Amino acid sequence: MRAIGFGFVLWLAGCAGLQSSDPASPHYAYTAGWTVQLNRPLTIPPGAATVRLQYGRIVPRNSVQEYDPFCVVELDTVRDEPQTLQPGRFEVWRVTRSVNPIAVGVKSPLIRVRHGDDDGDPSFLYFITEFRLRDPAQPNLRGMRCAWNQMAPGNRMLMRHLTLDEIRWALGEWMTVILPQENL
């Protein structure tokens, strides 16, 4: 009975995941009270609901360097005309992290994506940090996803989520991610 209890405790500890109270860690456990500040107007092009920021500048959808940190600012609605987010502070009401494998060349959605190198799939393995944002003055604002593709050659043992500094580097002077203690 005692061995089963100890094994159960080890199993639970393994399920807890890696979490850190250090915002510099890729394992940081985001808490309540975060905000994101848009420092100047950000225009989403016609026919789109997203705009990408990388290296501190706006980049076209097909020009993102996916092995480097980038962020995608999202609105709820695609429109035929440009949409402009106005500067302001946005409440972060939820932060989630996920890992999203994308296989190129898979013929059927029923084919399981493998993480091995035998056939090259998946082609992309995105580590994503998603900030759900709220601004009563701009209800069309959905959120911001920051990610990078971790399938770089030689990177298998180093795969991880972005740190706060890497997210800030991608955003540059366009947007500022503000910690709860900096909101005071």
N, C-alpha and C positions, 0 to 999 in steps of 0.2 A: 504494500500500500504506500509506504514511504517513497519508494523509487518511482511509482506512478505519479505521485504528487510533485516530486522534483522535476520529472520529465514534463509534466503539464506546465509548470512554471517556466521552464526553458522554452517550451513551445510558445507560450504567451509572450515571452520576452522577444522571441524572433519575429512575432507578428507586430510588435510595437513600432518597428521602423526606426530609421535614423532621424532624429530631430535634434536641432541645436537652438540655443537661445542667442547665438551670435549671428547678427545680420550679415556678416561677411562669409558665412558658411553656405555651401550649396544645399545643406540640409536644414536651413533655417526654418523654424516653425512660425509662420506668419501669425501674428496676433491681431486683435481688433484695434482700430484707431488709425490705420494708415490712410493717407491721401495721396493723390497724384495731381500735380499742378501742370496745366498746359500754359506755357509761357508766352505763346503768340498764336494767332489764328492758324489752324491746321485744315487745309482744304482736301477733301476726298473727291477724286475725279468723277466725272459723269459716268453712269453705268456701273458704279462700284459702291460698296459700303465699307471698304477698308483702305487703309494707307499704311505703308511699311516704312519703318525708321531703322536705319542701320548706320553705324559710324557717325551718329549725330546728324544725319541728313535723311531726307525723303529719298527712297529708292523705288524704281518701278518694280512691279510684281516679278517680272522675269529677270531682274538684276540682283536679287538678294543673294549674297554669298552665304549659303546655308550652313557652312561649318563655323561661321562666326555668329555672335549673338545678334538677333534682330527682334523687333517688336512690331506687332500688327495692331493698329488701333481700329476698332470696329464700331460701326453704327448698326441700328436695327434694320434700316431700309435702304435698298438700292434705288437711286433716282436717276433720271435722265440728265439732270443738271448737277453741277458741282454742289457739294454740301460742305459747309465750313463750321468746324467746332471753334467756339470762341474761348479765349483764355479764361482760366478760372481754376478753382480747386474742386476736384472730384472725390467724393467719398469712395473708399474701397470697401465694399460690403461683403466680398468673399474673395479668397485666394485659393486656387486649387493647383495641383501639380499632376501631370500625367506624362506617360511615355507613349508615343504614337508611331508604330511601325507602318511604313508605306512601301509596298512592293511595286516595282515597275515591271511591266511585262506579264503579270499574272493574268491568266485568261478567264478565271472564274472566281467569283466571290466566295465559293465554297472551298477554295484551296487555302490551306493554313499557311500563314506567313511564318517562316522559320528564321531564327536568329543566327544561323550558321553561314559559312562561306561556301558551301558546296555548290549552290547555284546562284549565288550573288544576292539572294533575297533575304531580308528586306533591303531595298536600296537606300532607304532613309529611315532613321530612328530619331525622331524628334523628342527632346526633353523639353516640356512646355510648362511654363508658369503663367497661369491665367488670372488676371485681375479683373473682377467684375466691378464696374464703375457706375456711380450714380451722381447726377447733377440735375436737380429739379428744373433748372433754367434750360437744360438741353436734354429732354427726355429720350431723344433718339440715340444717345450714347449707350453703347452696350458694354464695352470693355476693352482690354488690351491683353494680347497674348505675346509673351516673350519666349523665344525658343532658339535652339540650334540643333543641327543634325549631328548626332554623335557617332555616325557610321564611318568616320574618317579612318583611313588605314592606320593601324598601330594604336588605335584609341580604345580598343575593346576593354581594357582593364581600368580605364579612367572615366568611363561614362558617368555623367552627373548632370544635375540641373544647374542653371545659371546662378551666379551669386548676385547680390544686390549691386555691387560695383559693375559687373558685366552688363546688367540691365541698364544701369545709368549710362554706361559707355555707349550702348546702342542708341539710347534716346537723345544723348547730347544735350544741347540747350533747349530743345523743343519741349521736353517734359521733365519734371522732377518728381521722383518717388520719395515721399516724405514719411519717415518713421514716426510712430506715435509720440515719442518723446520730443521730436522736433516740431510737432504741431502745437505745442503749448504757447 
